[in-house]
Amino acid sequence: MSWEDKVRKVEPYVPGEQPDAKDMIKLNTNECPYPPAPAVKDCLWSMDYDRMRLYPNPDVLPLRKALAQYHGLDTEQVFVGVGSDDVIDMAFLTFFNSDIPVLFPEISYSFYKVWAELYRIPYATKPLDKDFHIVPADYKNANGGIIFPNPNAPTGVLESVDTVEEIIAANPDSVVMIDEAYVDFAGEGASVLPLIDRYENLLVIRTFSKSRAMAGARIGYCMGSRKLISCLEAVKFSVNSYTMNTPAIEMGVVSVKDDAYFKEIIGRIVNTRERMKKELKALGFSMPDGKGNFVFAKHEKIPAKKIYTALRERNIFVRFFDTPLLNDRLRITVGTDEEADRLMAALKEIVEGA
Ligand code: PMP
């Protein structure tokens, strides 16, 4: 057996590209078009560079405390990581450790499959219904755990708290993870966070990358019972004690403290999203009533790949997933109103010229 036969073989997740084009409109990775809270800038600029000599706080207490206070929880109910990808990665490693398959939707965040394969966790995917909704009955048989995003990605479809609770209640013997990367765009009452008091096995995952406009800082977190969080901490301290860097911890804390700005940019994005849906429909697109910071649109006549390429030629980047289940649609991040104007003008030209 050669050394190559002994190597762990993985098919990695492919993130959306980060092009280096000038004057581009970047609507391909669900980033926020607005800057982080103003205090984040002050925090960055006033940072003492000599602090870089020292390791950061291994327990990331300042940020966990700020988040716990914001959500009305105990610090021991919050776990933070290097983006929610890191949090979910740790959570797969910690909670999905059974011979029975873990369940997630067939159309979902495509990284779940990659982590399952990386850690050799058996998994099974479940189809969505014709309107892209989860079918709760599919998640009621014995399983090794459950994860799905709510709102889902890349569809943007939101399941009600009642539907999600039905799934959690049917699974007292598994950890159920709800990936709420986009929940801040889905309106009041969309989150299942209040349920963590009643379900010890529920983990709710969030990120600073979308609604807090801090994808570059790499901050994600999750919330759950003290027991769940202590299991995660044990695994984290078995991998890397210092996951979060000092500037990220400090910037995260100040971001959480500016709730007015947070709500303001979310409001703007939601308004632009609704406007984009209306204007896309007028151009012959259809889409589910997405609740994230993106739309998942299909044109009635023109293939998605053709539109994707034509937009790219105009320096407008959107996401095209070249897989059989998704290749008839484009996932378009909601930008500023000005970016939406330019996107719509380009799409009008493409549609009329087809
Ligand atoms: N979950 C979902 C559903 C996502 O779309 C993303 C963004 N790609 C993530 C988690 C990870 O985001 P981040 O690591 O930037 O927090």
Residues whose N, C-alpha, C, O or C-beta is under 5 A from the ligand:
A	BS01	PMP	V82 G83 S84 D85 Y109 P149 A153 D179 A181 T207 S209 I219 G220
